[in-house]
Amino acid sequence: MSGINDYIDNEVKSNDVVLFMKGTPGFPQCGFSGQLVQILDYLGVDYKGVNVLDSNELRQGIKDYSNWPTIPQLYVKGEFVGGCDIVREMFQANELQSFFEEKGVAIKGAA
């Protein structure tokens, strides 16, 4: 189990913004993952998408890592932000934009 945990830990810590999702940013394979891709793309944030459908070990591993039962999961600067509902609510309240700014993540899109 530690192998997958190390992999996840490395992805989370070596990328400013990581989205663990079903599918890829270019081809999301679930609606919730798609919504987060749309939000991140709208904000123009650079992020890495990690497809949990690539392996069952990864799909279970990310849930254990965050102690969060659902996918997608968004991490910023090594910190678990949340899943689709949380991120969408933050976005709608303009909190996500400020959160990225506080963390020093560049937003290129509309404010």
GIMO-V661024 format. One record per helix or strand. SS is the DSSP state (2 for helix, 1 for strand). FROM is the first residue (numbers start at 1). TO is the last residue. Records with the same first field share a line. If there is no record, write none. Layout:
SS->FROM-TO + FROM-TO
//
This chain:
2->2-14 + 31-43 + 52-54 + 56-66 + 84-92 + 95-102
1->17-21 + 23-24 + 27-28 + 48-51 + 73-76 + 79-82
//
